[in-house]
Amino acid sequence: MENITIPERKDISESDKWDLSSLFSNDIEWEKYLDELKRKIPMIKDYKGTLGISAGHMAKALDFILTELGLLEERLGYYVMLRQSENVADQKVSRLNSLYMNAAAALASESSWLDPEIMSLDESLILEYLSDSRLKDYRIYLKKLLRFKPYTLSEKEEIIIAKQMESAGTPQKTFSALTNADMSFGSVETPRGVVPVTQSTFSSLMLEKDREVRENAYKIFYGEFDKHKNTLAELYSGSVLRDKYLAEIRGYPSARAKALFPDNVPEKVYDNLIKTVKNNLPALHDYYRLRAGKLNLKDGLRHWDVYVSIVDAADMNHTWQEAVNTVCSALEPLGREYVSVLRKGLEGRWADRYENKGKRSGAFSAGSYSGEPYILMNYKENVLRDVFTMAHEGGHSMHSWYSVRNNPFPHYSYTIFEAEVASTFNEQLLAYKLLKETDDPEIKAYLTGKQIDDIIATIYRQTMFAEFERDIHDMAENGKPVTLSIIRETYRKLLEEYFGPEMIFEEESDLESLRIPHFYRAFYVYKYATGLSAAMALAEKVINGGAVDRESYLNFLKSGGSQFPIDSLKLAGVDMSSPEPVNIALKKFAESVNKLQSLI
């Protein structure tokens, strides 16, 4: 059995670590600026009650609170978050994080009067202020804020709600503690030895080639959820009722309307997504039929058979530099500036490249207004998916890079709705390049299979989740109790509908409804489905188009948070209020299923 040693962080070459000096040179300098933030927070109260005097008074307040303190707080927060990611067990950095959290809470508390005071002003006065040049950097912030006026309560009522917010997170925090700490799943025998079954290992166990391993892991895992099903159902019901309560007291038509309001996304976009995906379920059912045949299953396709690869992993090793070259070559349709900036960042010190003991798992991009758009990875040279991860996180980082350079701080930050477009767009270009350049049927099959899996995970599965959230909240808002049996019945119906006639479900299969952490932040998973759909449509435009299509896409990246996501995506050339982008993505899915069938 192979003995793999994970190095200590001190043993990783400096050139393979990110350089955080664009934020702070070291922890000592960080603490110096934290003290500056703490010293200035009490000065916020001096601006209270002055916003209605003149546009100049409002500009001074916003310059100090939103820009000066806001920029400093973001810079402090990103540095300590990145330092924690290097080694989550580092107690020195944990201390810094505690200091930061205390200061951030104090800043939020001391400035909590700001938005209510702005919204208490006469709208005609605000409109007059908007024409003043001293407020030009805040025009978008103020216009977006004014939209919330009909749903903002009195100052006293807002204080009551604010004081409840910490306890409002109890269902989610209890769910996390129960499923990640208190529940014990045991272990399972694998060809590699005994592997403990946990929330994090479960997904990898579902990829095991040995079907008996997958089945055992599945039954052990959901057996534990079965023991706690009543508690988990009550926690989720409490979360749904909290969503309902907050929507009702603020005057929103529904919890979903409240969740979609900040992004100005019409509910028809959500419903169109579900309707379009359901119209394209036959292609998904065809895929599961292909999967069942390829796996040669005598007792039918089971829930533990849907994630294991039906295509052997392609043997495509890439050193970090080779991966950078491959990704940058794939992104050449985006022009010289995009590629040269990304290349410089990836070859330089944007990225923390390799795994070390205690390092946060997975990958992310962390773009802030003050520092570089840093990337965390745990790169492995023999894992082709990690090359796609580099492209993905590079897309986020370049989105941040363009946004910072084309927007003032108060509205440079873009939404999740938009973020998922920039990242998955890059993956589409990379897949296009690799498929175009190879004649190897095994590599073609692997890449095609990956595209299929990505669409299932990001469009089909997230849409099923979105439909479940919609239906459960509708029941609660119409006075129907959200009980364990209702949760399971609703989820099982969707499982059977989405997976189709090829799938044989177990009695415990619908307990999956009780293990999805996304459900405790209702009505955001649909953004993953719309994001990939938009990315696929835009990638087709940029690959097959010319300079105009490229510039349209880059203008989308540059728009940052200056527009609502539907409008910013229209800049790029895709209308997400229409079902067309989702149809395009799912048409490509059907073509990929047919292509995979011919390849294998």
C-alpha positions in Angstrom: 0.0 0.0 0.0 1.4 3.4 -1.0 2.6 5.6 1.9 1.8 9.2 1.1 3.4 11.9 3.3 1.9 15.3 3.5 4.6 18.0 4.1 4.5 20.6 6.8 3.9 24.1 5.6 7.5 25.1 6.4 8.7 22.5 4.0 6.8 24.0 1.0 8.9 26.2 -1.2 8.2 29.9 -0.9 7.7 30.2 -4.6 4.8 27.7 -4.3 3.0 29.8 -1.7 1.0 32.9 -2.1 2.6 36.3 -1.2 0.1 38.2 1.0 2.2 41.4 1.1 -0.3 43.2 -1.2 -2.6 43.1 1.9 -0.1 43.2 4.8 3.6 42.4 5.0 3.2 40.3 8.2 1.0 39.6 11.2 2.6 42.5 13.2 1.6 45.1 10.5 -1.9 43.5 10.4 -2.3 44.0 14.2 -1.2 47.7 13.8 -4.0 48.3 11.2 -6.5 46.4 13.3 -5.8 48.8 16.2 -6.4 51.7 13.7 -9.8 50.2 12.8 -10.7 49.8 16.5 -9.6 53.4 17.2 -11.8 54.8 14.4 -15.0 52.8 15.0 -16.2 55.0 17.9 -16.0 58.0 15.5 -18.9 56.6 13.5 -21.4 58.0 15.9 -20.3 61.6 15.1 -22.1 61.2 11.7 -25.4 59.9 13.0 -28.2 62.3 12.4 -26.2 64.4 9.8 -27.2 62.7 6.6 -30.2 64.9 5.9 -28.3 68.2 6.3 -26.8 68.2 2.9 -25.2 66.0 0.2 -21.8 67.1 1.5 -22.6 65.7 4.9 -23.8 62.4 3.5 -20.7 62.2 1.3 -18.4 62.7 4.4 -20.3 60.0 6.3 -20.2 57.5 3.5 -16.5 58.3 2.7 -15.6 57.5 6.3 -17.9 54.6 7.1 -18.3 52.7 3.8 -15.0 53.5 2.0 -12.3 54.2 4.6 -13.5 51.8 7.3 -15.1 49.4 4.9 -11.9 49.0 2.8 -9.8 48.5 5.9 -12.2 46.0 7.4 -12.2 44.0 4.1 -8.4 44.1 3.9 -8.0 42.9 7.5 -10.6 40.2 7.0 -9.2 38.8 3.8 -5.7 38.6 5.2 -6.7 36.6 8.3 -9.0 34.3 6.3 -6.1 33.5 3.9 -3.7 33.0 6.8 -6.1 30.6 8.4 -6.5 28.7 5.2 -2.7 27.9 5.3 -3.1 25.9 8.4 -6.5 25.7 10.1 -4.8 24.4 13.3 -2.5 27.4 13.7 -3.5 28.8 17.1 -1.6 32.1 16.5 -3.8 32.8 13.5 -6.9 31.7 15.3 -6.2 34.4 17.8 -5.9 37.0 15.0 -9.2 35.8 13.6 -10.9 36.2 17.0 -9.6 39.8 17.2 -10.8 40.5 13.7 -14.3 39.0 14.4 -14.7 41.2 17.5 -13.7 44.3 15.5 -16.0 43.5 12.6 -18.9 42.9 14.9 -18.2 46.3 16.6 -18.1 48.0 13.2 -21.4 46.4 12.1 -23.0 47.4 15.4 -21.8 51.0 15.4 -22.8 51.5 11.8 -26.2 49.7 11.9 -28.0 53.0 11.9 -26.6 54.0 8.5 -29.0 52.3 6.1 -32.2 53.0 8.2 -31.3 56.7 8.4 -30.8 56.9 4.7 -34.1 55.2 4.0 -35.8 57.5 6.5 -35.0 60.5 4.4 -37.5 61.8 1.9 -37.0 60.2 -1.5 -37.0 63.5 -3.3 -34.0 64.6 -1.1 -32.1 61.4 -2.0 -32.8 61.9 -5.7 -31.5 65.5 -5.3 -28.3 64.1 -3.6 -27.7 61.6 -6.5 -26.9 64.5 -8.8 -24.1 65.8 -6.5 -20.7 64.9 -7.8 -19.4 64.2 -4.3 -21.7 61.2 -4.1 -20.9 59.8 -7.6 -19.2 56.7 -6.1 -22.3 55.9 -4.0 -25.0 56.4 -6.6 -25.4 52.7 -7.3 -25.3 51.8 -3.6 -28.0 54.4 -2.9 -30.2 53.4 -5.7 -30.1 49.8 -4.7 -30.6 50.6 -1.1 -33.8 52.7 -1.9 -35.4 49.6 -3.4 -35.6 48.1 0.1 -37.5 51.1 1.5 -40.9 49.4 1.2 -39.6 46.4 3.1 -37.8 48.3 5.9 -39.5 48.6 9.3 -39.2 51.2 12.0 -35.8 51.7 13.7 -37.2 50.0 16.9 -38.5 47.0 14.9 -35.2 46.8 12.9 -33.3 46.7 16.2 -35.5 43.8 17.4 -34.9 41.8 14.2 -31.2 42.5 14.4 -31.0 41.2 17.9 -32.7 38.0 16.8 -30.3 37.3 14.0 -27.7 35.4 16.0 -30.4 33.0 17.3 -31.9 32.8 13.8 -28.9 30.8 12.8 -29.5 28.1 15.4 -31.1 25.6 13.0 -28.2 25.8 10.6 -25.5 25.7 13.4 -27.2 22.8 15.1 -27.5 20.9 11.8 -23.8 21.5 11.2 -22.8 20.4 14.7 -25.0 17.3 14.5 -24.0 16.1 11.1 -20.3 17.0 11.3 -19.5 16.3 14.9 -22.1 14.3 16.8 -23.2 11.8 14.2 -20.9 8.7 14.0 -21.0 6.8 10.7 -18.5 4.1 11.5 -16.1 2.8 8.7 -16.1 0.6 5.6 -13.6 -1.8 4.1 -12.0 -0.7 0.8 -9.2 -2.1 -1.3 -7.1 0.6 0.3 -7.9 -0.5 3.8 -10.5 0.6 6.3 -11.9 4.1 5.6 -14.0 6.0 8.1 -17.3 7.2 6.7 -17.7 10.9 7.3 -19.5 13.8 5.5 -16.3 14.5 3.6 -15.3 10.9 2.7 -18.8 9.8 1.7 -18.6 11.5 -1.7 -15.2 9.9 -2.5 -16.5 6.5 -1.3 -19.3 6.9 -3.9 -16.6 7.0 -6.6 -15.1 3.6 -5.6 -15.0 1.0 -8.4 -15.9 -1.8 -6.0 -19.7 -1.7 -6.0 -19.9 -3.5 -2.6 -17.9 -0.7 -1.0 -20.3 1.9 -2.4 -23.3 0.0 -1.2 -21.9 -0.6 2.3 -20.9 3.0 2.6 -24.3 4.2 1.4 -26.2 2.1 3.9 -23.9 2.9 6.8 -24.2 6.6 6.0 -27.9 6.8 5.6 -28.5 4.4 8.5 -27.0 7.1 10.7 -29.3 9.8 9.2 -32.2 7.5 9.8 -31.4 7.5 13.6 -31.6 11.3 13.6 -34.3 11.9 11.0 -36.9 13.4 13.4 -34.4 15.9 14.8 -33.1 16.8 11.4 -36.6 17.3 10.1 -37.5 19.6 12.9 -34.3 21.7 12.3 -35.1 22.1 8.6 -38.8 22.9 9.4 -37.5 25.6 11.8 -35.3 27.1 9.1 -38.2 27.2 6.6 -40.6 28.8 9.2 -37.9 31.4 9.9 -37.7 32.2 6.2 -41.5 32.5 6.1 -41.6 34.8 9.2 -38.9 37.2 7.9 -40.7 37.5 4.6 -44.1 38.1 6.2 -43.0 40.8 8.7 -41.2 42.7 6.0 -44.1 42.5 3.6 -42.6 40.4 0.9 -45.1 38.2 -1.0 -43.1 35.0 -0.1 -39.7 33.8 1.2 -38.6 33.2 -2.3 -39.5 36.7 -3.4 -37.5 38.0 -0.5 -34.5 35.9 -1.4 -34.5 36.9 -5.1 -35.2 40.6 -4.4 -31.6 41.8 -3.7 -30.4 40.5 -7.1 -33.6 41.9 -8.8 -34.2 38.4 -10.3 -37.9 37.9 -11.3 -39.5 34.7 -9.9 -40.2 33.7 -13.5 -36.4 33.2 -14.0 -36.5 30.6 -11.2 -39.7 29.0 -12.6 -38.4 29.0 -16.2 -35.3 27.2 -15.0 -37.3 24.4 -13.4 -39.7 24.1 -16.3 -36.9 24.0 -18.9 -34.9 21.4 -17.0 -37.9 19.2 -16.6 -38.6 19.4 -20.3 -35.1 18.1 -20.9 -35.3 15.2 -18.4 -35.4 12.5 -21.2 -31.8 13.2 -22.1 -30.8 12.7 -18.4 -32.8 9.4 -18.3 -31.0 8.3 -21.5 -27.7 8.9 -19.7 -28.7 6.8 -16.7 -29.8 4.0 -19.1 -26.3 4.2 -20.7 -24.7 4.2 -17.2 -26.7 1.1 -16.1 -25.6 -0.7 -19.3 -22.0 0.3 -19.0 -21.8 -0.8 -15.4 -23.5 -4.1 -16.3 -25.8 -4.1 -13.3 -27.8 -7.3 -12.8 -30.2 -5.8 -10.2 -30.6 -2.4 -11.7 -29.1 1.0 -11.2 -29.1 2.0 -7.5 -28.6 5.3 -5.8 -25.0 4.3 -5.0 -24.2 3.8 -8.7 -24.7 7.3 -10.0 -21.4 8.9 -9.2 -18.7 6.3 -10.0 -17.0 7.0 -13.3 -18.0 4.8 -16.2 -14.9 6.1 -18.0 -11.4 5.3 -16.9 -9.5 8.4 -15.8 -7.4 9.8 -18.6 -3.6 9.6 -18.1 -2.7 13.3 -18.5 0.0 14.5 -16.1 0.6 18.2 -15.9 3.2 20.0 -13.8 2.1 23.3 -12.4 3.8 25.1 -15.2 2.4 22.8 -17.8 -1.1 23.3 -16.4 -0.6 27.1 -16.5 0.5 26.8 -20.2 -2.5 24.7 -21.0 -5.0 26.9 -19.3 -3.6 30.1 -20.7 -3.6 28.6 -24.2 -7.2 27.6 -23.8 -8.2 31.2 -22.7 -6.5 32.9 -25.7 -9.9 33.8 -27.2 -10.2 36.3 -24.3 -7.3 38.4 -25.6 -3.8 39.3 -24.7 -4.4 41.3 -21.5 -6.6 38.6 -19.9 -4.1 35.8 -20.6 -0.9 37.8 -19.7 -2.4 39.0 -16.4 -3.6 35.5 -15.4 -0.3 33.9 -16.5 1.7 36.4 -14.4 -0.4 35.7 -11.4 -0.3 31.9 -11.7 3.4 31.8 -12.4 4.0 34.3 -9.7 2.6 34.4 -6.2 -1.2 34.7 -6.5 -1.6 31.0 -5.8 -0.9 28.8 -2.8 -0.3 25.7 -4.9 0.2 22.5 -3.0 -1.2 20.6 0.0 0.4 20.9 3.4 -0.6 19.6 6.8 -3.5 21.5 8.2 -4.2 23.4 4.9 -7.8 24.0 4.0 -9.1 21.4 1.6 -10.5 22.1 -1.9 -9.9 25.3 -3.8 -11.1 28.9 -3.8 -10.4 32.4 -5.2 -10.4 35.3 -2.8 -10.5 38.6 -4.6 -10.5 41.9 -2.6 -10.3 45.5 -3.5 -6.9 46.1 -1.9 -4.9 42.9 -2.6 -4.3 40.4 -5.4 -7.0 38.0 -6.3 -5.5 35.1 -4.5 -6.1 31.4 -5.3 -5.9 28.5 -2.9 -5.4 25.0 -4.4 -4.2 21.6 -3.4 -2.8 20.8 -6.8 -1.9 17.3 -7.9 0.0 16.7 -11.1 -1.7 13.4 -11.9 -5.3 14.7 -11.5 -6.6 16.3 -14.7 -9.6 17.7 -12.8 -7.1 20.0 -11.0 -6.2 21.6 -14.3 -9.9 22.5 -14.7 -9.9 23.8 -11.1 -7.0 26.1 -12.0 -9.0 27.4 -14.9 -12.1 27.7 -12.7 -10.5 29.7 -9.9 -8.5 31.7 -12.5 -11.9 32.8 -13.9 -13.0 34.1 -10.5 -9.7 35.9 -9.9 -9.8 37.6 -13.3 -13.4 38.6 -12.7 -12.2 40.3 -9.5 -9.2 41.8 -11.3 -11.4 43.5 -13.9 -14.0 44.5 -11.4 -11.6 46.2 -9.1 -10.0 48.2 -12.0 -13.4 49.4 -13.3 -15.5 50.2 -10.2 -15.2 52.2 -7.0 -15.2 50.2 -3.8 -18.9 50.6 -2.8 -20.1 48.6 -5.8 -17.2 46.5 -7.1 -18.4 43.3 -5.6 -20.4 41.0 -7.9 -23.0 38.4 -6.9 -22.8 34.6 -6.8 -25.2 34.6 -9.8 -22.5 36.3 -11.9 -19.4 34.7 -10.2 -20.3 31.2 -11.3 -20.4 32.4 -14.9 -16.8 33.7 -15.0 -15.4 30.5 -13.5 -17.3 27.8 -15.4 -16.8 29.8 -18.6 -13.1 29.1 -18.3 -13.7 25.4 -17.8 -15.8 25.4 -21.0 -12.9 26.9 -23.0 -10.4 24.5 -21.5 -12.6 21.5 -22.3 -13.0 22.8 -25.9 -9.2 23.0 -26.3 -8.5 19.6 -24.9 -11.2 17.9 -27.0 -10.1 19.6 -30.1 -6.4 18.7 -29.8 -6.7 15.0 -29.0 -7.4 12.0 -31.1 -7.2 9.6 -28.2 -10.7 8.0 -27.7 -10.0 7.4 -24.0 -9.2 11.1 -23.4 -12.2 12.2 -25.5 -14.4 9.8 -23.5 -13.0 11.1 -20.2 -13.5 14.7 -21.1 -17.0 14.1 -22.5 -17.9 12.2 -19.3 -16.6 15.1 -17.2 -18.8 17.6 -19.1 -21.8 15.3 -18.6 -21.1 14.9 -14.8 -20.6 18.7 -14.4 -24.0 19.5 -16.1 -25.8 16.9 -14.0 -24.2 18.2 -10.8 -24.6 21.9 -11.6 -27.8 22.1 -13.7 -29.9 19.1 -13.1 -29.2 18.4 -9.5 -29.2 22.1 -8.3 -32.5 22.6 -10.2 -34.0 19.6 -8.4 -32.9 21.2 -5.1 -34.4 24.5 -6.2 -37.7 22.8 -7.0 -37.7 21.1 -3.6 -37.1 24.4 -1.8 -39.9 26.1 -3.7 -42.4 23.4 -3.0 -41.6 23.0 0.7 -41.7 26.8 1.2 -45.0 27.0 -0.7 -46.5 24.4 1.6 -45.3 26.2 4.7 -46.7 29.5 3.4 -50.0 27.9 2.7 -50.3 26.6 6.3 -49.3 23.0 5.7 -47.0 21.6 8.4 -43.4 20.8 7.3 -43.2 17.4 8.8 -40.7 14.5 8.3 -43.2 12.6 6.1 -43.9 15.7 4.0 -40.2 16.4 3.5 -39.5 12.8 2.5 -42.6 12.4 0.2 -41.8 15.7 -1.6 -38.1 14.7 -2.1 -38.8 11.1 -3.1 -41.2 12.3 -5.8 -38.5 14.6 -7.2 -35.8 11.8 -7.0 -38.1 9.5 -9.1 -38.9 12.2 -11.6 -35.3 13.4 -12.1 -33.5 10.0 -12.1 -36.2 8.3 -14.2 -37.4 4.7 -14.6 -33.8 3.2 -14.7 -33.3 4.0 -11.0 -34.3 1.7 -8.1 -34.4 3.6 -4.9 -34.0 2.4 -1.4 -36.3 3.1 1.5 -33.7 5.5 2.9 -32.9 7.3 -0.3 -35.2 10.3 0.4 -33.2 10.9 3.6 -30.9 12.8 1.3 -33.3 15.7 1.8 -32.0 15.9 5.4 -28.3 16.2 4.6 -28.0 19.1 2.2 -26.5 22.1 4.0 -27.5 24.4 1.2 -31.2 24.1 2.3 -30.4 26.2 5.3 -29.7 29.2 3.0 -32.8 29.0 1.0 -33.1 29.9 -2.7 -29.5 30.4 -3.8 -28.6 27.0 -5.3 -30.5 27.9 -8.5 -27.7 30.3 -9.2 -25.3 27.5 -9.9 -27.6 26.1 -12.6 -28.1 29.5 -14.2 -24.4 30.3 -14.0 -23.3 27.2 -15.9 -26.0 27.7 -18.4 -25.0 31.2 -19.1 -21.3 30.2 -19.2 -21.9 27.5 -21.8 -23.9 29.9 -24.0 -21.3 32.6 -23.7 -18.4 30.2 -24.4 -20.1 29.2 -27.6 -20.3 32.9 -28.6 -16.7 33.7 -27.8 -15.3 30.5 -29.4 -17.3 30.9 -32.6 -17.5 34.7 -32.7 -15.1 37.6 -33.0 -13.8 40.7 -31.3 -17.2 42.0 -30.5 -18.3 38.8 -28.6 -15.0 38.9 -26.7 -15.4 42.6 -25.7 -19.0 42.0 -24.7 -17.8 39.2 -22.3 -15.0 41.4 -20.9 -17.4 44.2 -20.4 -19.5 41.8 -18.2 -16.4 41.1 -16.1 -15.7 44.8 -15.8 -19.2 45.6 -14.7 -18.6 44.2 -11.2 -21.6 45.1 -9.0 -22.6 48.1 -11.0 -25.7 46.4 -12.4 -28.1 43.7 -11.4 -26.9 40.2 -12.6 -29.6 39.8 -15.3 -28.6 43.2 -16.8 -24.8 42.6 -16.5 -25.2 39.2 -18.3 -27.1 41.0 -21.1 -23.9 43.0 -21.6 -22.1 39.8 -22.3 -24.8 38.7 -24.8 -27.0 36.3 -22.9 -30.5 36.9 -21.6 -31.1 34.8 -18.4 -34.8 35.9 -18.2 -35.3 33.7 -21.2 -35.2 29.9 -21.1 -32.9 29.9 -24.2 -29.5 29.6 -22.4 -30.7 26.7 -20.3 -32.0 25.0 -23.4 -28.7 25.5 -25.2 -26.8 23.9 -22.3 -29.1 20.9 -22.1 -29.0 20.4 -25.8 -25.3 20.2 -25.5 -25.8 17.7 -22.7 -27.9 15.5 -24.9 -25.2 15.7 -27.7 -22.6 14.8 -25.1 -24.5 11.7 -24.0 -24.8 10.5 -27.6 -21.1 11.2 -28.2 -20.1 9.3 -25.0 -22.2 6.4 -26.1 -20.4 6.2 -29.4 -17.0 6.6 -27.7 -17.5 3.8 -25.2 
